[in-house]
């Protein structure tokens, strides 16, 4: 039962999403939605996703707000870098290796989404053997500063939620 | 957009501004693809269009269709969620393929693998 419960939730969730997206309750649409929901949740169960445990959900709204602010700020910064005439000579881009303490796969996935969604940083690879992440930064001034930004601004707060 | 003329002026102005801003960001990202020099720099440019660019277009769409009351805003929220989830996957695939190839060619630009990985290979061999 404990294993089948998340599958039921996924099936119902997919079915609800299908109904809301099509906005159509004809028998054909219902049948197709049900088939897709069952197939989708069966595929999810076959992947055997690791167990998700969430804590401290109260810090999620603040985190989302900070992500939005950071997206707007870094969009502005990257657009300026691109459109500035002849700015390529003074700017330096490069890789930063960031040691991470987080091991939860969901937390790492969330961190990857955040870092990629903020223009100017791209998550390149993660080494699970020593827990380091390679980050490419478009406007790299100080490597240490980026390690601190990733660890203090995002990783610590994601660890509060996912670990 | 058959009902676009029904949109009152006070709503049409922010919708148009948001659409222009979103399109402008997507254009800036495309210019970046041309102007930036290395592959790794160019990876950053399209993220303008996939984050705030698509965000502005989706906001404009939400505003427009909420005021016209033709349907729920749920579509836009789902599009935003799927963009956030899928963009890192393609970007990481591209980045890792480039890093792998550059390491094979012994490029100086790419940092080597962390010391833990070669150590594991030595114990096996």
Interface residues (C-beta under 8 A of the other chain):
Chain A: X17 X20 X21 X23 X71 X72 X75 X78 X79 X82 X83 X88 X93 X95 X97 X112 X113 X115 X116 X117 X118 X119 X120 X121 X122 X123 X124 X125 X127 X129 X130 X132 X134 X136 X138
Chain B: X25 X28 X29 X31 X32 X35 X36 X37 X38 X40 X41 X43 X44 X45 X47 X48 X50 X51 X52 X53 X55 X71 X72 X74 X75 X78 X84 X85 X87 X88 X91 X92 X95 X96 X99 X110 X111 X113 X114 X115 X116 X117 X120
